[in-house]
């Protein structure tokens, strides 16, 4: 018996190991969702917004290195996928998006809801095609999947409304065989790099996501070179726990120890990172970069030696040229100084997480300048979550201040995982990413660090968490602000404007949906509330009213930023007094 286009696609997804497909049902997708309905090992997850569906599929792909799948139907449904698909593309993770389209006979007629999908997805997709004849399958589907997996990107397959239920004349099983090669740089380049490292005095490693599969090799290199290891945010997972060389992150969310380790080095080694912030690279240093992508070499900072290859294979080749005797004779002062500074900084950060901290001088001065109720320290909330969460928890984090507090107070120890919109920088990613992550393993703890702005943007998919009975723990940093934007304005000397959020009681909203909601307004109740949230079965929303005036000082603040912040605070104070005088 011949199979339909929809059946061929769904059977192929099952063969690929896809277990959930995320989307919103309707019109052109109906044959596909009906095929899913009658397939035992593929589950349809009906979301309230296609953007959430795309984020969820991307999260699954990033956590498993397998294909994630989402669907959006004709016109608006496909348009809604875009932001989540851009996040997948920027994260370089394989996602297949199946997009609906008007009937073939109506294409080009400006039909109801018609959108040019080829144009719509041109920038985001490594492959895009429209099925115009059933006999294009399974080859067209195989091509889409191979492009997504091979290029680690988004493939879009458009299915017109009158194609999905049509039968194939010549049917065969889909074949997706694809292997990932291991690449190594040229031997002569490795020798030159090893010679350079052997003669360097102070070496610092900047380690990125591309190194995570080579943890042991990278630690061995750091030891042999006596090199402090600066981590990008995406390298926290895999390198932060049980690592005597790491000194945390650099950049705006980083710390002085990491910035100092970069500045005081005479040689930088970039391992599997495309860290984009040029201002945080020191000038005039010798730079060696290892990356699988030739286009990444030297595009952020001038590079003396570029090694195109897998980090693990390349580092092992370097270690073959860097003798063990080198490690035993190398001066370790650069490493020890960076580590001491890092540990001292962490002690200071731990004091910030103590609710009694505000009873000191800084707190009294702040209270004198601002008579608003401050709320709970976000540092204390993040630290409490770190203490209570499992050592194999999956964390997702909204872009903005929630990521700052997670990066500083949550340690990626054990087998913890971390997801965020770290390349696109989208709002509203944490909750839908947690949705996708929890579907992979309902027994594994999934914790979403949600900003109040991000959560409210896709609030409707709280209903999806409830309907699917997913035990995600949502931790809401409820500072009634777009906190990162507020900080940007104040550092530039501008008074806060347009960032205030008129939030509901998010715990009450959750309770109305059928999710356990816990609201925390008193620091004395924080630890007990966090423990209760993690101990409660099913989904939980922990709404914590945090201090909107808490700031994250950059690793190397400039005088201009300091003056800008002071000027902004004076403008806000004067405006506040004026508002009181002239209601």
N, C-alpha and C positions, 0 to 999 in steps of 0.2 A: 504493500500500500504506500502510495506516494505521500510524502510529508509536506506540510505547508512551510512557507518562509518563517513564520513565527515558531513553529515546532523545531525547525532546523537550528534556529538561533538559540532557543532555550536548551535544546539537547546539547549543543556545543558548549554553552556556558556551564552546564552540569559536568561535562567531560573535563573542562578546565579547572574544576574545583570551586567555582563560584557558588556560594551558598546563600547569599542575599542579593537582591536587586532593589535599589531604593528609588522611589519616584512618586509621582501622582498619576492616578489612572485617568484614562479618557481617550475617546475617539480613535486616532490612529494606533494607539497602544493597546486597544482592547484585544486584538488577536494574541499579542505577546503576553499580556497579563493573564489571559485565559490559559495559554500554554503553561505559564508558571503555576497556575492554580492546579493543574493536573500533573505536575511534576513533583515527585516526592522529596528530592534533595535540593531544590531551589525554592527559596522563600521570597515572596513579595513583601516589601516593607513600605507601606503607604505613609508617606510623610505629609506634612501640612504645607511645605514649601519646597520647590525643587532645588533651591540653593542648599537647603539642609541635606537633601538627598545626595547632591554632589559632594558636599563636605564629608558625609558619612562614608560614601564609596571611596573617596580619597584616603580617609583615615584607615580603612581596612587595607588598602593597597600599601600604605606606608608601613603598617605594622607587620605585614606578611610578605611583602615583595611579590605579591601575586596581583592579578588583575582585579580591580574594583569596577563595579558596574552600576550605572544609574540611568534613569530614563526620564525624558520630558516630552510631553505630547506637543501637538501642533502649535506653532506660534509662541504665545506667552509662556507655555510650559518649557519650551526649549530655551527661550531667552532667560528664564529664571535659573537655568543650570549654570549660566556663564560664570558667575563669581566663584562658585565652588570648583568649577573646572579650571579656571585661571589659577586657583590655589594649587590644584593638582599639578598643573603644568609647571608652575614656578617651583614646586617641591620635587619635580622630576620623578613622578610616580605614575605607573601605568593605570589608566582608567579608560574604560569603554563607555561612551555615552550613546544611547540609542534615542534618536530624536524622531518624533512624529512629523508628518508632512501632509499637506492637502492631497487629494487624489491626483494621480498622474495627469489625467485629462484636464485638470484645472491649473496645473503649474503655469505660472507666468500670466495668469488672468487677474491678478490682484483679488483672489478669492478670499472669503472670510478667514481670518487668522493666518493668511499665507505670509511666511517669512522666508527670505532667501537664506537657507541654512548654510549653503556653501560660503556665502559672504559672512554670515553671522559668526561662524566658528573658524574662519580663516586664520586669525591670529593665535588662537589658543590651541589648535589641534595640529599634531604631527601628521595626521591622516584624516581625511573626510571624504565621504562618498555617499551617493544616493542610490538605493536599489531601484532600478527601473524595470528589471525583469527577474522573475523567480530563479531562472537558471544561472544568474550571476552568483548564486550561493552553491556551495559553501565558500567558494574561492574569495569572494569579496569580504566575507567575514574573517576568513583566515588572514587576509592581508591587513585588515584593520587591527586584529589582535596582535599580529607580529610587529606591526609598527608601534603599537602602544607598549609592548613588552621590550622590543628591541631598542627603541628610542627613549624609553622611560617617560612617556608622555601621554597625552590625551588623543584618543581616536574617536571619531564621531561617525556613526552609521545612521543615515536617515532612511526611514521607512514610510513611504506614502500610505495614505489611508486605505487604498484599494490593493495593496501589495501583501500585507501581512498574512491574510488567510488564503492566498493563492498557492497552488501546489507546484512543486518542482517536477520537471519532466525526467531529468537525469539526476537521481539522488545518490549521494555517497556520504560516508562519515567525514566530518571535518578533521583536518590534521593540523596540529599547531607546533610541531617539533621545532624547538628553538633553544640553542645553547648560548651561554654567555661566556665569551672568551676572557682569559686572563692575559693582560698586556704587561709588558716590561719595557723600560727605556733602553736605549742603546748602552752597551757595556762601557764604551768610552766616556759617555756622559756621566755614568755612575762613578767611574774612577775619578773623573775631575771633581765631582761633588764630594767624594770621600776625601780626596786630598785637601780640598778647601776646608772641610770640617775638621780634619786632623790638625790644621794649623790655626784654627780660630780660637780665640780666648773665651768669649762669652756668647754662648749659643742659646737662643730661645726657640721653642717649637710652638707654632700656632696650629692647633689640631682641630680639624673639622669633621663633619658627618661622614665624609668619605673614608675616614680612618677607622670607623667603628668595628669593622670586621677584622681589623688587624691590631687589636688592643695589645696583645702580648708583644708583638714586634715593636710597636711604638714605645711601649714602656721600656723595652730593652734598649732602644735607641736613646731615649732620654737618660737612662742610667749611664750608658757608655759615654755620652757627650756631657754629662752633668748639666743637663739643660732643663730649666723650668718649662712647664707645659701650660700654655695659655689655651683655654678651650673656647670654641664658639658655642653659642647657646645650644645648637643641635648636637654638639659633641658632649654635652653634659651627660646624656644617656650613653653609658658605655665607658666613660673615662673619669667620672667624678668620684665614684666610690672606690675606696681602698687603693688610692693612687698617691704615692709620696712625692710626685713631681708636679701635680696640677696646682695652679694658682688662680683658678676661676676664669671669669670672662673679662674681655676688654670691651671697649665701646661704651655707648651711653648707659647701658645697664651693667657695666662691669665694675671693677674695683681698682684701687690704686696699685695693688701688688701686681696685677696683670699688666696694667699700663706701664708700670715701672720695669717689669721684666722685658717688655718690648723695647722701651726706650734705652735701657742700659746695655742691651745686646749689641755686639758688633756683627752678628750673623743671625739671620732669621731663616727658619725652615718651615715652609707652609706645607702641611700634609692634608690632602683631601679637603681643602677649604677654598671657597670663593668669597671669603669675608669681604663685603662690599664697601666698607666705610674707609675711604682713603685717608681721612684726617687722623685715623688711629694707627696708621702705619708710620713708624719713624723714618726719617729721610737719611740717605747716605749710608745705609747698611747693606752688607752683602746678603743677597736673598737667593735661596734655593726653593723651588716649588715643585711639588709632586701632585699630579692630577691626571685622571684618565681622559680628560677633555683637553685637547691641544688649545682650543680657543680660550680656556681659562688661564693659561699660562701668561702671566705678566699683565693681565688686564686691570688689576687693581693697584699694583705696585711694580716698579721696574725689577726684573728678575735677571740674575746673573747666570744661573743654570736652571733650565726647565727640564724636568724628568717626566715624560708622558708615560704613565703606567699605573697599575693598581698599587695602592699604598703598601699593602702587605708584601707583595713581590718585590717592590722597589726598596723598601726598608730592609728586607732580608738581604738583598744584594749589597746595600750599603754596609750592613753589619759584617758581611764577608770581608770587606776592605778595611773596616775599622776594628782593629784588633782589641781583644780584651785588655791587653796591657795599656792601651790608650785610656780606657775607663779608669783603671787603677791609679794612673799617674796624673790625670787631669785635675786641675784645681776646681773645687766644688763650691767656692765662695759665692759665685753668681746664683747658683741654685739655692744655697742655704739662705742667702739674703732675701731672695724672692719668697721662699717658703715662710720665713719668719715674719715678713711683712704681711703675707696672706693670712697666717694664723692670727696675728694681732688684729687685723681688720675683721676677721670672723668673730673674735671675742667682742669687739665693739658692736658688731651687728647683733650679736646675741643679747647685749644689754638693751638695744632698741626694742627687742621683742618682749622685754619685761614690762608688764603694765605699770609697775611702780616708777618707771623711768621718767614719766612726765611730772613727777613730784619734785624733780630737781629744778635747777635754775632755768634751763632751757624751756621747760614746760611752763614755769611761772611767767617768763618773759613773753612767750607765745600767747598765753592766756590774756596778758595785759594788752597785747596788740590786737587781739581778735576775740570778741565776746561770744562768738558762735559756739555751739556745742560741738566738740571735736569728734567724739565717738571713739571707737576702738582702733588701736594701732593696726594697720594692715600687716606690719611685720609680725605682730603677735599672732594674728590669724594664720598666716602662712606657716609660722613655726609650729603652731598647735596642730595643723594638718600634717606637717612633716612627722611629728611625733606619733600621731595616731594611725597614719596610713600604712598599709602593708608594704613589705619590701619588694613585692612584685606588682605593685599598683601601676596602672596606666594613668598618666596625668595628661590632660589637655588644658590649654591656656589661651584665653582671649588675648588679642593684641592690646598693648597698652600697659597700664600700671600692674594689672594682674600678672603679666609676664615678668615684670621687674621683681615683684615680691616672690614669685616662684623661683626665679633664677637665683635669688640671694638666700632663700630660707628653706627651700626644699632640696634635699640631696638625692641625686639619682643613684642610690645605693642598691645593692642586690640586683634584681632583674627588673627594676622599674623602667618604664618607657615614658617618653615625652613626645607630645605632638602639639603643634601650634601653627599659626599662619606666619611662619618665620621668614618667608621670602616675599609673599604678596603683602602681608601686613593687613589682612582684612579684619574688620570687626565681625563679631557674631560667630566665630568658628568653633569655640570650645564645646558648646553643648551638642551641636550635630556631629562633631568629631567623636565625642564621647558616646553618642548613640551608635555610630558605626563600630567603635572599638568594643563596646559591651556585647554586641551581637557575636563577636568572635569567640567570647568565653563569658557566659553569664555568671560563672563562679569567680571570676577574677575581678578584683576591685578596680573600678574606673572612677576617677576624680576629675571633675571639670572646674578649673579656676575661671570663674565668669566675672567679667566686668558688668556693672549694671547696665551700661549702654549696650554692650554686646548681647547680653541675655535678652533685653527687651526688643532688640531688632528682629530676632527670630523666635519670639516668645511662644508662638503657636505650636512649635514642635515639642514643647513640654507635654502636650497632649499625646504625641507619638511615644514619648518615654512611658507615659502612663498606660497607653493602650497596649504597648508591647511588653509591659511589665519588666522593664529594664532597670536593674538596681543601681543606676548611676547616682553618684553623690555630687550634687551641684553646690559649689561653694561660691557664694556671691559676695564680691567686694563692693558693698553698697555705699559708695561715698557720695552719691547724688551728683556726680560729676562725670564729664568726659575728662578723666584725670590726666591723661598724657597731653591732651590738647591744652588744658589749663596750665600745665607745666611749660609747654612750648611757648605759650603766650607770655607767661611771667618771665621766663628767661630772656625773652626778647624785649622786656620792659613794657609790655602791654598789660593793661588790667584785664582780669578774667572777663570774658564775654561769650555768651552763647553756649557755655559748657554746663550750665546748671540743669539737672534732670529732675523733673517732678515725678518721682517714682511712686508706685504703689507699694504696699506691703507685699513683697514678693512671696513671703512665706504664706500669706493668706491667699494669694493667687494660686500658689501650688496646691494648697489645701482644697480650694474650690475645684481644681482639676482632678483631685483624688491622689495627690502626691503628698507625702509627709512634709510639712513645712515647719521650720524652726527659725525663729527670729531672735537675734542676739543684739542687745543694746547696752549691756553692762559688761565691762571687761572681766568682772569677777565670775561671770557665767560662761566665759568663752571656752575654757578647756572641757568643762562638763558637756557643753553643747556640741562641741566637735566630736567628742567620744560617743555621745548619744546618736549623732548623725551616722557615724560609721557602724554603730551596733544595730541600727534599725534596718530590718529587711526592706527590700524594694527601693524604689527611687526616693531620694530625699533632697530637698532644697534647703540649704543653710544660708539664711539671709542675715549677713553681719553688717551692721551700720559702722563703717570705718571712717576714719578721720580724713576729710576731704583736703586738708591742708598739709598732709604728710607728703614729703617730697623725697625723691631718690636723687642724691647728689651724684653727678657723673664721676667717673674715675679720675679725670683730670679737669676739674672745673676751671673755666677761664675767668679772668677779671671781668670781662664784658658780661658773662652770664651772671656773675654775682651782682654787678651794678644793675643789670636789667631786672633781676629778681627783686632787689631792694626798691627800685623805682616803681615796679609794678605793685608791690605791696603798699607803698605809700599812696599810689593812685587809688587802689581798692579801698584803703582806709578812709581817704578823703571822700570818695564816692559814697561809701557806707554812711559816713556822718552826714553827707548832704541828703541822702535818702531819708535819714531819720528826721532831718530838719524840715524837709519838704516832702511829705508823704505823697 
